[in-house]
Amino acid sequence: MTKVGDHWNRSITELCFDAASKVLSSAPTNPEALIVANAYSELTSSQAALGPQVSDALELSSCDALKVESAGASGGAALHVAYNLIRSGQVRSALVVGVEKMRDMDPARLVMAQGLSENSEASQFFGVSFASMNALLARLYMKHFGVDRERLSAFPALAHRNSASADHAQFKRKFSAEEVSRSEIVSDPLRVLDCAPVGDGAACLLLTNGEDINSQAKKPIVEILASETCSGRVNFFDRDDPFHFQSTDLATRRALKKSGLPLESIDFFEVHDAYSISTALIMEAIGLSRRGHACLDAASGKFDISGKHPTSTFGGMKARGYPVGAAGVYQVCEAFLQLTRNAGANQVPRAVRGLTHSMSGIDATAFVHILSSAGGAG
């Protein structure tokens, strides 16, 4: 993983090289497939067809190379594609690279890009930004469940506590719930510190099939037990229940069923916490909180690293940073650190299994992966 932040002097391909070369230098053989996760390269870098561009930079001339885009869920989608390529037997190994370079965009163009995951006829056509869509949902949620402004701040405060000790995080600073609530308004009731920041970054991981494990026996091994996805209605206001993230709910259920594990056996969660309101609804959809109680649970310490369900253990998108197309790959890299006991000050005690959740729009699509350390599947 590269540090998330401002990479003014690095191109989008150079960021990929920085992350991927570290992985390839210790790989026994070159991967047979390269999957690049990215959302905005055409807008930010005037570059399409990132697959062959990155393949060329890494001198992987004989591998299958493609780009996967699913807005904020691009990283989860790329991992899902790579996982299924290997499971099907089409390839034995795949390199997944997530990358985004967003800091070069001017603010107006950036706001437009962030809203691409929504239905443009119902949002951009009327000048409604993605932050405003989340703010509308937050206002409805707060009114319906009686959640006050400071309670909503519990999730950003949690994320920043965890990012303070994460070397690759964009913001290594703690904020209290009160400071979150008093930060500058973006779209009422959401403040600056409710919203994930803009940043550049790249993350990379190598997937291999079971037959290749012996060749890397001396290296830490993490197994993907399940990779599931689900899509639903794009507009939250068209849903029967705007407070139920059905895509997240169903993708989580499918992943747990595929892995053969109960939710209670998952030791930590890396979720799509781009906005405080979405984090609350994700936790409720996964089944970690009762409806309307996620913010209260966060304030109680339930999701702290030392709590019952550690969440966003390196700060998540909110504080580690949110290079959109790469975010889901960062999650899995962070899960790898947890499961191999290499998370340092952010280590979850006795972590054996983790769940990562990647999402586009306001739960339009969700990708859920369940990972286990070697010998931790049963």
Residue pairs with C-beta under 8 A, 6 or more apart in sequence:
1 19
1 168
1 201
1 202
1 203
1 204
1 330
1 333
1 334
2 15
2 18
2 19
2 168
2 201
2 202
2 203
3 167
3 168
3 169
3 170
3 201
4 168
4 169
4 170
4 199
4 200
4 201
4 320
4 321
4 322
4 323
4 330
5 170
5 199
5 200
5 201
5 321
6 103
6 199
6 200
7 15
7 101
7 103
7 200
7 201
8 103
8 104
10 18
10 101
10 200
11 45
11 101
12 38
12 41
12 44
12 45
12 47
12 50
12 99
12 100
12 101
13 47
13 50
13 53
13 54
13 57
14 57
15 99
15 101
15 200
15 201
15 202
16 36
16 50
16 54
16 57
16 58
16 97
16 99
16 202
16 204
17 54
17 57
17 58
18 202
19 97
19 99
19 202
19 203
19 204
20 54
20 58
20 95
20 97
20 202
20 204
21 58
22 204
23 95
23 204
23 205
23 206
24 30
24 31
24 58
24 95
24 206
26 219
27 93
27 206
28 212
28 215
28 216
29 93
30 60
30 62
30 63
31 60
31 63
31 91
31 93
31 94
31 95
31 206
32 63
32 64
32 91
32 92
32 93
32 94
33 63
33 64
33 65
33 82
33 85
33 90
33 91
33 93
33 94
33 95
34 51
34 54
34 55
34 58
34 60
34 63
34 64
34 65
34 66
34 94
34 95
34 97
35 51
35 66
35 67
35 68
35 78
35 79
35 81
35 82
35 85
35 94
35 95
35 96
35 97
36 50
36 51
36 54
36 65
36 66
36 67
36 68
36 78
36 97
36 98
36 99
37 67
37 68
37 69
37 74
37 75
37 77
37 78
37 79
37 96
37 97
37 98
37 99
37 325
37 326
37 328
37 329
38 50
38 67
38 68
38 69
38 74
38 98
38 99
38 100
38 325
38 326
39 69
39 70
39 71
39 72
39 74
39 100
39 113
39 116
39 324
39 325
40 100
40 102
40 105
40 113
40 116
40 324
40 325
41 47
41 48
41 50
41 67
41 99
41 100
41 101
41 325
42 48
43 105
43 109
43 113
44 100
44 101
44 102
44 104
44 105
44 113
45 101
45 104
47 53
48 67
49 67
50 67
50 99
51 65
51 66
51 67
52 65
54 65
54 97
54 99
55 61
55 63
55 65
58 95
60 95
63 95
64 91
68 74
68 77
68 78
68 81
69 77
69 325
70 76
70 77
70 360
70 365
70 367
71 116
71 117
71 324
71 360
71 361
71 364
72 117
72 272
72 274
72 324
72 327
72 358
72 359
72 360
72 361
73 272
73 328
73 358
73 359
73 360
73 365
73 366
73 367
74 98
74 324
74 325
74 326
74 327
74 328
74 358
74 360
75 98
75 203
75 325
75 326
75 327
75 328
75 329
75 330
75 331
75 332
75 358
76 229
76 328
76 331
76 356
76 357
76 358
76 359
76 366
76 367
76 368
76 369
77 229
77 328
77 358
77 365
77 367
78 96
78 98
78 328
78 329
79 96
79 205
79 207
79 224
79 227
79 328
79 329
79 332
79 367
79 369
80 227
80 229
80 367
80 369
82 94
82 96
82 207
83 207
83 224
83 227
83 369
84 227
85 91
85 94
86 92
86 93
86 94
86 207
86 208
86 209
92 208
92 209
92 211
92 212
93 206
93 207
93 208
93 209
93 212
94 206
94 207
95 204
95 205
95 206
95 207
96 204
96 205
96 206
96 207
96 329
97 202
97 203
97 204
97 329
98 202
98 203
98 204
98 323
98 325
98 326
98 327
98 328
98 329
98 330
99 201
99 202
99 203
99 323
99 325
99 326
100 199
100 200
100 201
100 202
100 323
100 324
100 325
100 326
100 327
101 200
101 323
102 110
102 113
102 198
102 199
102 200
102 323
102 324
103 198
103 199
103 200
105 113
105 198
110 198
111 129
111 130
111 131
112 124
114 129
114 130
114 131
114 324
115 123
115 124
115 128
115 129
115 130
115 133
117 130
117 360
117 361
117 364
118 124
118 130
118 133
118 234
118 235
118 361
118 362
118 364
119 234
119 235
122 128
122 235
123 129
123 130
123 133
129 187
131 186
131 187
131 190
131 195
131 275
132 187
133 236
133 362
134 187
134 190
134 195
134 275
134 277
134 278
134 362
135 186
135 187
135 188
135 189
135 190
135 277
136 237
137 236
137 242
137 277
137 278
137 281
137 362
138 152
138 189
138 190
138 194
138 275
138 276
138 277
139 188
139 189
140 242
140 243
141 147
141 243
141 277
141 280
141 281
141 292
142 148
142 149
142 152
142 189
144 243
144 292
145 243
145 291
145 292
146 292
147 280
147 292
147 295
149 181
149 189
150 177
150 178
150 181
151 177
151 295
151 296
151 299
152 181
152 189
152 194
152 276
152 277
152 280
152 295
153 177
153 178
153 180
153 181
153 193
153 194
153 276
154 177
154 295
154 296
154 298
154 299
155 273
155 276
155 279
155 280
155 294
155 295
155 298
155 303
155 312
155 318
156 175
156 177
156 180
156 193
156 194
156 276
156 318
156 319
157 174
157 175
157 176
157 177
157 179
157 180
158 298
158 303
158 304
158 311
158 312
159 273
159 312
159 315
159 316
159 318
159 319
159 320
160 171
160 173
160 174
160 175
160 193
160 315
160 318
160 319
161 174
161 304
162 305
162 312
162 313
162 314
162 315
162 316
162 319
162 346
163 169
163 170
163 171
163 172
163 173
163 314
163 315
163 316
163 319
163 320
164 172
164 173
164 174
164 315
165 172
165 344
165 345
165 346
166 172
166 314
166 315
166 319
166 320
166 346
168 201
168 314
168 320
168 330
169 314
169 315
169 319
169 320
169 321
170 197
170 199
170 201
170 319
170 320
170 321
171 197
171 315
171 319
171 321
175 183
175 193
177 299
179 193
180 191
180 193
180 194
180 276
181 191
182 191
183 191
183 192
183 193
183 194
184 191
184 192
185 191
185 192
186 192
186 194
186 195
190 275
190 276
190 277
194 275
194 276
194 277
195 274
195 275
195 318
196 273
196 274
196 275
196 317
196 318
196 321
196 322
197 318
197 321
197 322
198 322
199 321
199 322
199 323
200 323
201 321
201 323
201 326
201 330
202 323
202 326
203 326
203 329
203 330
203 333
204 329
204 333
205 329
205 332
205 333
205 336
207 224
208 216
213 221
220 336
220 339
220 340
220 342
220 373
220 374
221 373
221 374
222 335
222 336
222 339
222 340
222 371
222 372
222 373
222 374
223 371
223 372
223 373
223 374
223 377
224 369
224 370
224 371
225 258
225 259
225 260
225 261
225 353
225 370
225 371
225 372
225 377
226 254
226 255
226 256
226 258
226 259
226 368
226 369
226 370
227 255
227 367
227 368
227 369
228 251
228 252
228 254
228 255
228 258
228 367
228 368
228 369
229 251
229 365
229 366
229 367
229 368
230 246
230 247
230 248
230 250
230 251
230 254
230 365
230 366
231 247
231 364
231 365
231 366
232 239
232 246
232 247
232 250
232 363
232 364
232 365
233 239
233 364
234 361
234 364
236 242
236 362
236 363
239 246
243 281
243 284
243 291
243 292
244 281
244 285
245 281
245 282
245 284
245 285
245 363
245 366
246 285
246 363
247 359
247 363
247 364
247 365
247 366
248 281
248 282
248 285
248 286
248 357
248 359
248 363
248 366
248 368
249 285
249 286
249 287
250 366
251 357
251 366
251 367
251 368
252 263
252 285
252 286
252 287
252 355
252 357
252 366
252 368
254 368
255 355
255 368
255 369
255 370
256 262
256 263
256 370
258 370
259 370
259 372
259 377
261 353
261 370
263 286
263 287
263 288
265 353
266 309
266 353
266 354
266 355
266 370
267 310
267 338
267 348
267 350
267 351
267 352
267 353
267 354
268 309
268 310
268 311
268 313
268 335
268 338
268 348
268 351
268 354
268 355
269 286
269 288
269 303
269 309
269 310
269 311
269 312
269 354
269 355
269 356
269 357
270 311
270 312
270 313
270 316
270 331
270 332
270 334
270 335
270 354
270 355
270 356
270 357
271 279
271 282
271 283
271 286
271 311
271 312
271 316
271 356
271 357
272 278
272 279
272 282
272 317
272 327
272 357
272 358
272 359
272 366
273 279
273 282
273 311
273 312
273 316
273 317
273 318
274 317
274 318
274 322
274 359
276 318
278 359
278 362
278 363
279 294
279 298
279 312
279 316
279 318
280 289
280 294
280 295
280 298
281 294
281 363
282 357
282 359
282 363
283 289
283 294
283 297
283 298
283 303
283 311
284 290
284 291
284 292
284 293
284 294
285 363
286 355
286 357
288 294
288 297
288 302
288 303
288 309
288 311
289 297
289 302
297 303
301 307
302 308
302 309
303 309
303 310
303 311
303 312
304 310
305 313
305 346
305 347
305 348
306 349
310 348
310 351
312 318
312 319
312 320
313 334
313 338
313 343
313 346
313 348
314 320
314 334
314 337
314 343
314 346
315 321
317 327
320 330
320 334
323 330
327 358
328 356
328 358
328 367
331 356
331 357
331 358
332 356
332 369
332 371
334 343
335 354
335 356
335 371
336 342
336 371
337 343
337 346
338 346
338 347
338 348
338 351
338 354
339 351
339 352
339 353
339 354
339 371
339 372
339 373
339 376
340 373
341 347
341 351
343 351
351 373
352 372
352 373
352 376
353 370
353 371
353 372
353 373
353 376
354 370
354 371
354 372
355 368
355 369
355 370
355 371
356 368
356 369
356 371
357 366
357 367
357 368
358 366
358 367
358 368
359 365
359 366
359 367
